[in-house]
Structures are given as C-alpha cells and as structure tokens.
Amino acid sequence: MPCYAFEGRIPVVHPTSFLHPLASLIGDVIVGPGCYIGPAASLRGDFGRILVTGDASVQDGCVLHGSAEQDCVVGRGATIGHAAVLHGCVIGENVLVGIGATVLDAAEIGDDCLVAAQTLVRGGQRFAPRGLIAGNPARLLRLLGAEEVTWRNDGDGEYQRLARRSLAGLVPCAPLPEPEPDRKRNEGNARPVRLGRGRKD
C-alpha cells in the first residue's frame, strides 16, 4: 500500500483497522482500532497531524489534510462519505459527513451531527451536537431526533463490520470473463436513509 514516512514521521495503523492497498498515508497519520480506510483515500500528514480515532470510516476518494495551526481529527465512530474533504478541522464522535462535503480549517462539528452531501462548512464554523447541517455555506437546519441518531449509529456499525469483513475477506484476484450463473447480490445490512421532519425525543 502507498505508505510514506515524511521527515522521520511514519504513519501508524492499528492492526484491527483495514487500510485498502490503494489508500495513501503520508507522514504524521494515526489510525486507531477498528477503522476502515477505503480505496483512493488520501491522508496526508505533512502539515499537522491526521488522527482517525477508533471505529471510524474514511470512504473512497476522501482527502484528509491538516494545517500548521490545526490537526485534522476524526472522532470515534464517525463516517466520512465518499469524496469528502476534511482540512484542518475537528469531526466529533458518531458524525456522518456526507458524500462530497467539504469541512475547512478550524471548523468543528459536534458529536452525532449529520453533514449533508455537498455541504461546504467554512473555516471556523462550529456546530453543536446532533445538528442536521447543509448548504453552501453550511447552516444548521434543525436538531436530529433520537430515532435519527440511532439510524446514524447503525450506519457506523455497518462500516465497522466492513473493516472486519475486509480484513478477513478481501483478496487480490483476476476478473472472471462472465458472471457465475448463481451469482448472488451482496446487499450488506445497511438501512436506507429516512430523515424525519423534526425531533422525536
């Protein structure tokens, strides 16, 4: 896998985490236990530190980069959706950052928030826990209800299981010329997104 020391700092990946062979880790990067780092993810710790804490998921094509002033921190159980960009920001525990969202320098996302796809969180913006955040620039739409937070945590669990499944079952192979006649679809266990209109506590 592309893993590079930078000025003497060597990336660290806990042995219970899955790091795809096409992911790239450079310099001061620390990946905690039970994490999933997907293909084409780039974690570049040449300015500040990249810290991905336990049971977090950084999906395909994500870019994580720090700054001279602020490390890039991904909280426990957070899910960073495909092609999201995190730059010198702090993502709280059990946060979902949606597909293609961008979170810029010195921004902070509180625990249990949901950042919608394609959202732009500007530098220095801060959001309290349990917020539904969307827009360009980002704004708080409302607070998430208990049922929605539970759904979020279930999604995190699916990616935690994927880390274990990938460690055990992902192997290089040559493609088949045709599909097998009895080929089954791999559906996983993820539930569809169903956001309500308000809080249900």
C-alpha positions in Angstrom: 0.0 0.0 0.0 1.2 3.6 -0.6 2.6 4.5 2.9 5.3 7.0 3.2 7.4 8.4 6.1 7.8 12.2 5.9 10.7 13.9 7.7 11.0 11.0 10.0 7.3 10.7 10.9 5.9 7.3 10.0 2.1 6.6 9.6 0.6 4.4 12.3 -2.3 2.0 11.6 -3.8 -0.2 14.4 -3.7 -3.9 13.3 -7.5 -4.2 13.7 -8.1 -1.5 11.2 -8.5 -2.1 7.4 -6.4 0.0 5.1 -7.1 -0.5 1.4 -4.0 -1.1 -0.7 -4.9 1.9 -2.9 -5.2 4.3 0.0 -2.3 6.7 0.6 -0.9 7.6 4.0 1.9 10.2 4.3 3.7 11.3 7.4 2.1 12.1 10.8 -1.1 9.9 10.3 -2.5 7.9 13.2 -5.4 5.4 12.5 -6.9 3.9 15.7 -8.5 0.5 16.2 -11.4 -0.9 14.1 -11.3 1.8 11.4 -12.0 1.4 7.7 -9.9 3.4 5.2 -11.2 3.0 1.6 -9.6 2.9 -1.8 -8.1 6.1 -3.1 -8.4 7.8 0.3 -5.5 10.3 0.8 -4.4 11.0 4.4 -1.5 13.5 4.2 0.2 14.4 7.4 2.8 16.8 6.2 1.2 19.9 7.8 -0.1 18.9 11.2 -1.4 15.5 12.3 -4.2 13.4 10.9 -5.9 11.4 13.7 -8.6 8.9 12.8 -9.8 7.5 16.2 -11.5 4.2 16.9 -14.2 2.6 14.7 -14.3 5.5 12.2 -14.7 5.1 8.4 -13.0 7.1 5.7 -14.5 6.1 2.5 -13.4 6.0 -1.2 -11.7 9.1 -2.5 -11.7 11.2 0.7 -8.9 13.7 1.3 -7.8 14.5 4.8 -5.1 17.2 5.4 -4.0 19.2 8.4 -2.7 22.7 8.6 0.2 24.3 10.5 -2.3 25.5 13.1 -4.8 22.7 13.4 -4.6 18.9 13.2 -7.3 17.1 11.3 -9.3 14.9 13.8 -12.0 12.3 13.0 -13.9 11.3 16.2 -14.7 7.8 17.3 -17.4 6.1 15.2 -17.5 8.9 12.6 -18.2 8.1 8.9 -16.6 10.3 6.2 -18.6 9.7 3.0 -17.1 9.2 -0.5 -15.0 12.0 -1.9 -15.4 14.3 1.2 -12.6 16.7 2.0 -11.5 17.5 5.6 -8.9 20.2 6.0 -7.5 21.1 9.4 -10.9 20.5 11.2 -12.3 18.5 14.1 -15.1 16.0 13.4 -16.9 14.8 16.6 -17.9 11.3 17.6 -20.6 9.4 15.5 -20.7 12.2 12.9 -21.7 11.5 9.3 -20.0 13.7 6.8 -22.0 13.1 3.5 -20.7 12.4 0.0 -18.7 15.2 -1.5 -18.9 17.5 1.6 -16.1 19.9 2.5 -15.1 20.9 6.0 -12.4 23.6 6.1 -9.8 24.9 8.6 -10.6 25.3 12.3 -14.2 24.2 11.8 -15.7 21.9 14.4 -18.6 19.5 14.0 -20.2 18.4 17.3 -21.0 14.8 18.2 -23.9 13.0 16.4 -24.2 15.6 13.7 -25.1 14.8 10.1 -23.4 16.9 7.4 -25.4 16.6 4.2 -23.8 15.7 0.9 -22.1 18.5 -1.0 -22.2 20.8 2.1 -19.5 23.4 2.4 -18.5 24.1 6.1 -16.4 27.3 6.0 -13.3 27.8 8.1 -14.0 28.5 11.7 -17.7 27.4 11.7 -18.7 25.5 14.7 -21.8 23.3 15.2 -23.2 21.9 18.4 -24.1 18.2 18.8 -27.0 16.5 17.0 -27.3 19.1 14.2 -28.5 18.5 10.6 -26.1 20.7 8.7 -26.5 21.5 5.0 -25.9 24.2 2.4 -23.2 26.3 0.8 -22.2 27.9 3.1 -23.3 25.4 5.8 -26.1 26.2 8.2 -28.0 24.4 10.9 -31.3 23.2 9.6 -32.6 21.6 12.8 -31.6 19.2 15.5 -31.8 15.4 14.9 -34.3 13.3 16.8 -33.3 10.3 18.8 -34.5 7.9 16.1 -32.4 9.6 13.5 -29.3 9.5 15.8 -30.0 5.8 16.2 -30.1 5.3 12.5 -26.8 7.2 12.2 -25.1 4.9 14.7 -26.5 1.8 13.0 -24.8 3.1 9.8 -21.5 3.4 11.6 -21.8 -0.2 12.8 -22.1 -1.3 9.2 -18.8 0.2 8.3 -17.2 -1.1 11.5 -18.3 -4.6 10.3 -16.9 -3.8 6.9 -13.5 -3.2 8.3 -13.5 -6.7 9.9 -15.0 -8.2 6.7 -12.4 -6.6 4.5 -9.5 -7.8 6.8 -10.8 -11.3 6.5 -12.2 -11.5 3.0 -10.6 -9.0 0.6 -8.0 -10.7 -1.6 -6.5 -9.7 -5.0 -7.9 -11.7 -7.9 -8.2 -11.7 -11.7 -11.7 -10.8 -13.0 -14.0 -13.6 -14.4 -14.9 -13.4 -18.1 -18.5 -13.9 -17.2 -20.7 -13.9 -14.0 -21.4 -17.2 -12.4 -25.0 -18.5 -13.2 -26.0 -18.5 -9.5 -24.2 -15.2 -8.5 -25.8 -13.6 -5.5 -26.1 -9.9 -4.9 -24.2 -8.7 -1.8 -26.7 -6.4 -0.1 -24.9 -5.8 3.3 -27.0 -4.8 6.3 -27.3 -1.0 5.8 -30.7 0.6 6.1 -31.9 3.3 3.7 -31.8 7.0 4.8 -35.1 8.2 6.3 -34.9 11.6 7.8 -38.0 12.9 9.5 -39.1 16.5 9.8 -38.2 17.2 13.4 -37.1 15.9 16.7 -38.6 12.9 18.4 -37.2 12.6 21.8 
